Amino acid sequence: MTTYEIAEVVGCCQATVWKRLHQFNIPVRERYKVPLAKRQLQELYWNQTLSTRRIGKLLSIPRSTIYRKLKEGNIPIRDIAESHISNKKPFSNSLVDKAYLIGFRIGDLNVTKNGPKSRTIQVKTGTTINAQVRLFESLFNAYCKVWKKKTEKGKINMQAGLDESFSFLLPKEEARGFSAMHKHFFLFLLGFQMLKEQSEFTTNGPSLRLEI
């Protein structure tokens, strides 16, 4: 059995198995060469979005070996949001929603794509305002899992790993193409202002600032 298989049987992590092997002076077998090409691993892990566990079972290779091969091949490791890729739903293609989301994105969202092979659009922001947290969740919960983490200073960082159909959120310059002549311009403006309005506070309460 592999150290990974032993760990699953006894109900502990693989690192504990390795520690006990060394603790009891049990000789460790040499690593065997894994017949797994980088291109094949990239296809399974990124393009087919299989987890390291599923790839391991599919190829009868320990999960730890799959992870090691990812590192050796300089293949980016998916983060939490991207690992839950099966829960993502495609964008509705509603022009109304699109205009609003683009405005919201320009307001103060960080939108990226992890490499050319990635099928996930990462949307991130941080705030100390509960209303903005609820707004972010209401916009993206229908499409994917929204992840939140509170910092020591009370700021809540949020992240959503969206389907690649949300790629229209990536380029800022293209988003600015929504002009006043566009029939959905005011929805675009509303999305932009919703984020800015909830982000700008003074000592007297919220401050509304409209900039065009």
C-alpha positions in Angstrom: 0.0 0.0 0.0 1.1 3.6 -0.5 1.4 6.1 2.3 -1.7 7.8 1.0 -3.7 4.6 1.0 -2.5 3.8 4.6 -3.6 7.3 5.7 -7.1 6.7 4.3 -7.4 3.3 6.1 -6.3 4.6 9.5 -8.0 7.9 9.2 -5.0 10.3 9.3 -3.1 12.6 6.9 -0.3 11.3 4.8 2.2 13.5 6.6 1.5 11.5 9.8 2.2 8.2 8.1 5.5 9.6 6.8 6.4 10.8 10.3 5.7 7.4 11.9 7.7 5.6 9.2 10.8 7.7 10.1 10.0 7.5 13.9 10.0 3.7 13.8 13.0 3.5 11.4 10.9 1.7 8.8 12.7 1.9 5.4 10.9 4.1 2.9 10.5 2.8 -0.7 12.1 4.8 -3.5 9.7 6.9 -5.5 8.7 5.1 -8.7 8.5 6.9 -12.0 5.0 7.9 -12.9 4.1 7.6 -16.6 2.1 10.8 -16.6 2.9 13.5 -19.2 2.6 17.2 -18.3 0.1 17.7 -21.1 -2.1 14.9 -19.9 -2.1 16.2 -16.4 -2.8 19.7 -17.5 -5.7 18.4 -19.6 -7.2 16.5 -16.7 -6.6 19.1 -14.0 -7.4 22.3 -15.8 -9.4 21.6 -18.9 -11.5 18.7 -17.5 -11.3 20.3 -14.0 -10.9 17.0 -12.2 -9.6 17.1 -8.6 -6.3 15.6 -7.6 -8.3 12.9 -5.8 -10.3 12.0 -9.0 -7.2 12.0 -11.2 -5.4 9.7 -8.7 -8.3 7.2 -8.7 -8.6 7.4 -12.5 -4.9 6.7 -13.1 -4.4 4.5 -9.9 -1.8 6.9 -8.7 -1.6 8.3 -5.1 -3.1 11.8 -4.8 0.2 13.0 -3.2 2.0 12.0 -6.4 -0.5 13.9 -8.6 0.1 17.0 -6.4 3.9 16.5 -6.7 3.7 16.2 -10.5 1.7 19.4 -10.7 4.5 21.2 -8.7 7.3 19.6 -10.8 5.5 20.6 -14.0 4.9 24.2 -12.8 1.2 23.7 -13.3 -0.7 26.3 -11.3 -2.7 24.9 -8.4 -6.3 25.9 -8.3 -7.4 27.9 -5.3 -10.5 27.2 -3.2 -13.0 28.9 -5.5 -11.6 27.2 -8.7 -11.6 23.8 -7.0 -15.4 24.0 -6.7 -15.6 24.5 -10.4 -18.5 21.9 -10.8 -20.7 24.3 -8.8 -20.4 27.1 -11.4 -23.3 28.1 -13.6 -22.9 30.0 -16.9 -24.0 33.6 -17.2 -27.7 34.2 -18.1 -26.8 36.3 -21.1 -29.2 39.0 -20.0 -28.1 42.4 -21.3 -29.7 44.0 -18.3 -27.7 42.0 -15.9 -24.6 42.4 -18.0 -24.8 46.2 -17.9 -25.4 46.2 -14.2 -22.5 43.8 -13.5 -20.1 45.8 -15.6 -20.9 48.9 -13.7 -20.5 47.1 -10.5 -17.2 45.7 -11.6 -15.8 49.1 -12.5 -16.9 50.4 -9.1 -14.3 48.5 -7.1 -14.0 44.8 -8.1 -10.8 42.9 -8.9 -11.4 40.6 -11.8 -8.7 38.2 -13.1 -8.2 34.9 -15.0 -5.6 32.5 -13.7 -3.7 31.8 -16.9 -4.8 31.2 -20.5 -5.9 27.6 -19.8 -8.2 28.6 -16.8 -11.9 28.4 -17.2 -12.6 30.4 -14.1 -13.1 34.2 -13.8 -12.0 35.3 -10.4 -14.0 38.2 -8.8 -12.6 39.6 -5.6 -13.3 42.6 -3.3 -12.9 43.5 0.3 -15.1 45.7 2.6 -16.0 46.5 6.2 -19.6 47.2 5.2 -22.2 44.5 5.8 -24.5 45.9 3.1 -21.8 45.5 0.5 -21.2 41.9 1.6 -24.9 41.1 1.1 -24.9 42.8 -2.3 -21.9 40.8 -3.5 -23.5 37.6 -2.3 -26.8 38.4 -3.9 -25.1 39.0 -7.3 -23.0 35.9 -7.4 -24.5 33.3 -5.2 -26.8 32.1 -8.0 -23.8 31.3 -10.1 -21.2 29.9 -7.7 -20.1 29.6 -4.1 -19.0 32.9 -2.6 -16.1 32.6 -0.2 -15.6 35.1 2.7 -12.8 35.6 5.1 -12.6 38.2 7.9 -9.3 39.8 8.6 -8.0 40.8 12.1 -8.9 44.4 11.3 -12.5 43.5 10.6 -12.3 43.7 6.8 -14.2 41.0 5.0 -12.5 39.7 1.8 -14.8 38.0 -0.7 -14.1 35.9 -3.7 -16.3 34.2 -6.4 -14.9 31.8 -9.0 -17.3 32.3 -11.9 -17.8 30.4 -15.1 -15.8 31.6 -18.1 -19.0 33.1 -19.6 -18.3 36.0 -17.2 -15.2 37.0 -19.2 -17.0 40.2 -20.2 -16.0 41.5 -16.7 -12.3 41.2 -17.5 -11.3 44.2 -19.6 -11.9 47.6 -18.0 -11.5 49.6 -21.2 -14.2 47.5 -22.9 -16.5 48.1 -20.0 -16.2 51.8 -20.3 -17.8 51.5 -23.8 -21.2 51.7 -22.2 -22.1 55.3 -23.2 -25.0 57.5 -22.3 -26.6 56.5 -25.7 -26.7 52.9 -24.8 -30.2 51.8 -23.7 -28.8 50.0 -20.7 -26.5 52.8 -19.6 -28.5 53.7 -16.5 -28.3 50.1 -15.3 -24.6 50.2 -15.9 -24.4 53.4 -13.9 -26.6 52.0 -11.1 -24.2 49.0 -10.7 -21.2 51.3 -10.6 -22.9 53.7 -8.1 -24.2 50.9 -5.8 -20.6 49.8 -5.1 -19.2 53.3 -4.8 -22.1 54.5 -2.6 -21.6 51.6 -0.2 -17.8 52.1 -0.1 -17.7 55.8 0.6 -18.5 56.7 4.2 -17.9 59.9 6.2 -18.2 60.6 9.9 -21.8 61.7 9.2 -22.8 58.5 7.4 -22.8 57.4 3.8 -21.8 59.9 1.2 -23.2 59.7 -2.3 -20.8 60.9 -5.0 -21.8 60.8 -8.7 -19.0 61.0 -11.3 -19.4 60.6 -15.0 
